[in-house]
Amino acid sequence: MGSLSECTIRQATLNDVESIMKFIEQYWNPEHILCKSRQFFEWQHYYHGEVCFVVAENNCSHELEGIVGYIPYSEEKERDVFGALWKVRNKNYPMLGLKMKLYLMRSINARTLSGIGLNAKTQELHRRSGSFIGKLKHYYLLADLEEYKIAHIVTKMIPDYNRAKEQFELMEIKESEQLRGLCEGEKQQYKSPRKSFDFFSHRYLQHPVYQYQFWGVQNGVNLLGVFVTRDLSHNSSCVLRIVDYIGDIEAIANTGAALRELVRGYEYIDFYLYGIRDNILLDAGFTLKQDDDSNIIPNYFEPFVQKNVSLDFYADSLDDIILFKGDGDQDRPNFITGGRNLEQ
């Protein structure tokens, strides 16, 4: 059993990128996109001159013993940060993963630190560091079809939206300045994590693989919020996944009629989230998937797996927290093929 004094934990630099990619290939997954494409690696983990990894380096061999990736949500000094890939290569240093996370929390000037995608082992490590553990809720809105090729529907539930509420339109947004106004607006600033427009643009408008759509919640001339969505296809069928939302959360409840029109081109719309009251989604016509649900609303599409998947998260504070599937590295491609300008 080794001593932690044999390792130096430090911020990564550009000189470490090749070693980090090799570490991911050897000790995590040789097909992971972060070890297959340096371009994608730098898009996700090189932000305003900062290599967004903490590494543990063996003082004798100078090999990496562990890595922790993170994603800053703004370029500001005090920023919200999302954890990403976290791996220690062997059991010689049993507390190294926890020590690396504590180093990360101290060193990167994070206002908050959160992450999505945990297993039983990492849940325990996050609890030891004082984080809260929770689970994203999974909502879906079915189209009224005779056959579903992606979802497995045993009980077809298509609840009506709340017709007593005023109904707002959904308009596709093409101008980035409209998105800037919502990112920097008062309704967005009190939420955690807080995304700057610079980050939002980088994450969704400049993604090297995925094409996102932006559906504005429109009350007359007033743009109240925006759903960020992505089409997912399999077996000659298509679904729409909402991966993020910016703006007035309450306005989601007024989109039931518009969502019912939008879903006509899909099998269903789904929405992973935490921190929004159930009645807001139910008023919009969504169904909350239960833990023992007989219906299957798949999460994995690369490759496709027809099963229900729970997404657990950790957060150092639950104050005003609202999380979505697009946070951190959850809505990430597994394959290089299909990218707009992606190279290995």
N, C-alpha and C positions, 0 to 999 in steps of 0.2 A: 504494500500500500504506500503510495507516494505522499509526500507532504506538499501542501499548497504553496509553501515557500519556494518550491521548485519551479513555480510558474509565475510569469509576469502578466497581469491583466492590464490591458491598455486599449486605447482607441486605435482602430485600424487606420491605415493610410493606403494610398493608391498602390504602393509597393506590395501590399498584402493581398490585393484582389485575386491574383492568380492562385495564391495559396489557399484562400478561402474557397474559391471555386473547386479546387482539387479536394479540399476537405469535404465539401458537400458531396462530391462524386464518390469519395471513398467511404464516408461514414454516414451518409444520409440516404441518397438515392442517385445512382449514376445517370438516371434519365431526367433529373430535376432541371427545370429550365435555367436556374441560376448557375448551374455548372455547364450548361450547353451553350449559352449565349452570353458573352461578356457585354454585348450591347444592352440586353435586357437587364443584366445585373446592374449596370451603371444607371440605367433608367430608374430602376426601383431603389437602389441603395447608394447613389452618389448624388447628393443634393446640395447645391450651392457650395461646392468645394469640400463637402464633408462626406467621407466614406462611412456610411451608417451601419457599422458593425463594431462590436467590442470583441476582442480576441484574447485568448489565454495562450501565451507562448511558453514552451518549455525552455528553461534557462540553459540547459545543456545541449539539447539537440536542435533547439530553435524551431522545432516543429509546433504546429498548432495543436493544442489539447482540447480547445473548445471555442465555439463562436456563438454570439448573440447578435442577430440582426434587428434593426429597428427602422421605423419610418416616421420622420418628423412631419407634423401637419402644418408647419409654417416656417418661415425663415427668421422669425423674431427670436429675441434672446430667450424669453420665457414662452415655451411652446408646449402644446400637447403632443405626445409621442405614442406611437403604436409599436408594440413588439412584433417581431416576425420570427424567422427561423432561429431555433435555439437548440444547440447540440453539444454534448461533451462526448469525446470519442471512446473513452473506456472508463472502467470503474476504479482506476488507480487513484482518482481524486474525487471521492464521493460527494463533497460539498462544493465542488468547483462551479457547477451550474448556478447554485444559489449565490455564491460569491460574485459571479459575473453579473447577475441581475442587480445585486446591491450596488456594484460598481457603476452599472448603467444608470441606476436611479440617482446616484450622487453626481455623476460627471457630465450629464448632457443638458442640464438646466431645464428639466421637464416640469411643466406645470402639473401634468397628469401623465400616467403611464398605464396603458391598457393593451390587451391582446385578445385575439379570437383564435380558437383551434387548440384545445387542450386534451391531453390524455390523463389517466389517473395519476401517473407519476409526476407530470408537470403541474397538475392541480395542487398536489401536496407541496411542491417546492414554492409555488406562488402563495399558498396559505402561510408558509413559514416566513415569507418576506412581508407579510401583512396585507396581502391583496384580498379583495373580495372575489368570490367565484360565483358565476351565474350562467344562465343559458339564454341564448337568443330565442325569441318566439318566432314561429314559422306560420305565416298567414298565406292563404291562397284564395283565388277568385276564379272559379271554373267557368269556361264557356259551356253552353248547352249543346253538347255533341252526342251523337249516337255511339261514337267510338273514340277512345283515347289511346294514342300510340306511345306517349311518353309517360304520362301518369297512369297509375293503376287505380281505377275508381271502383270500389265496391258499393259505396253509398254516395250517390250523386246529390250533393247539397249545393243549391244555388240560392242562398238567401237574398231577399230583396234588400236594397239599400234603404236608408232612412228618407222616405219621400217627404217627410215633414220639414226637412232641412233645405235651405236654399241650395240650388245646384250650380256649381262652377264649371267652366269649360276647361278642357285640356288642349293646349296649343303647343305644337312642336317649336322649340326654341332653336334658332339658328345663330343668333348674335351673342357673342361671348360677353359683351358689356352688360347684358341683362343678367347673366349669371354672376358677374362681379357685384352688381348691386345687391343681390340676395346674400352672397357670401359675406359682404361687409355690412349688411343691414342689422338693425337692432335685434330682430327676432333670432338671428343666428349667433349673436355674440355671447349670449348667456349660456349656450349649450356647451357640453363637453363630450367629445373632443371638439375643439374649435378649428375649423379648416380655413386657412387663408385662401384668397382667390388664386394666388400664385400656386399653391399646392393643388387646389381643386382643378385648375387648368392643366397642370402637369399630369395629374392622376387620370383625368377623364378625357380632356380634349387632345392631349398629346400622347395617349397610350399607343405603344408601338405595335400592338397586336389587335386589340379589341376596338370595335366601333360602338360607341355609346350614343344613346338618344336622350334628349332632354325635353320632358313634357311639362310645360308651364301650367300651373293652376291659376286660371284667369277669372277674376271677378270684374266683368266689364273691362275697363282699361287698366285695372290694377293687377299686377303680377304678384301673387301671394307666396308662391313656392314653386319648386321644380322637383319632379321625380327624375332620377337618373336611371336609365334602363338599358338592358342588353338582350338581344334575341339569342335564344339557345335552340339548336336544332338537333333532331335525331329521328331516324326512321321515317323520313319524309314528313315530319311534323315539326311544329315550332311552338315555343312558349316564350313569355316575356318575363324577365326577372327584374324587379326593382332592386337596385344595389345601393341607392343612396337617396337622400331627400334633403333639400335646403329650403329654409324659409319658415313660414307659419305652419307649425305642426297641426294646429286646430283645423286648418283649411282642408286637410286630407279628408275629414268627415263629410265634406261637401262635394266630393268627386265621384260619388257612386254612379250617377247616370253616365258620366263621361267614361269611367272605367268599364262600365258595361258595354259601351260602344267600342272601346279600344280592344277589349278581349275577343271581339268577333274574329280577329285575324289570327288567333292563337288557341291552343288548348286551354291555357290558363295563364294567369298572372300570379307570381309568388313574390313574397316579401319577408326576408329574415330581418328581425330588428329586436332591440331592447330599449325600454325607457319611454314608450308611447302608450298611453292608456288604451285598453282593449276597446272601449266604446267608440273611439275615433275610427279604428279600423272596421269594426262591425257596422258602424253607420255607413261606411263606404261600400259595404257589401262583401267584405272579406270573411272567410272562415278561418278560425284558429285551429291549426292541426294539433291534435292531442298526442301524448306520448304513446298511447295504445291505439292510435288511429289505424283503421283497416285500409284507408286510402293511402296510396304512396305518391308523394310529391318529391321527385328525385332532386338531389343536390348535385351529384357528380355527373358531368357531361364529357370530361376529358380524362379517361374514357367514360362512356355512359354506364351508370350502374343504377338499376331501378330499385332503389331502397330509400327509406327515410333516414335522414342524418340529422343528429343534434349537434349544434355548434355551441360549445361552452366558451366562456370568456373569463378573463381576470381584469380587475381594475383596482387601482389604489384608492379610488374614491368613487362613490355612486352619486355624488351631488350633481344634479342636472345632466346626468350622462344619458346620451342617446347613441346607440350603436347600430350599424347596418352591415349587411353582407359585404359591401364594398370597402369596409374599413380594414386597415392593415394589408395583409397579402392574401386575403381569402378569395377575392375574385381575380384570380391569377391564372394565366394559361399554363397548361402542362406541356404543350407541344409548341415547337417553333413554327411548324408549317401553318400558313394562314395569316402570318403577320404582314402588316403593311410594308414595313421596311426593316424587317428583323433579320440579322445575320448571326451565324455562329461565331 
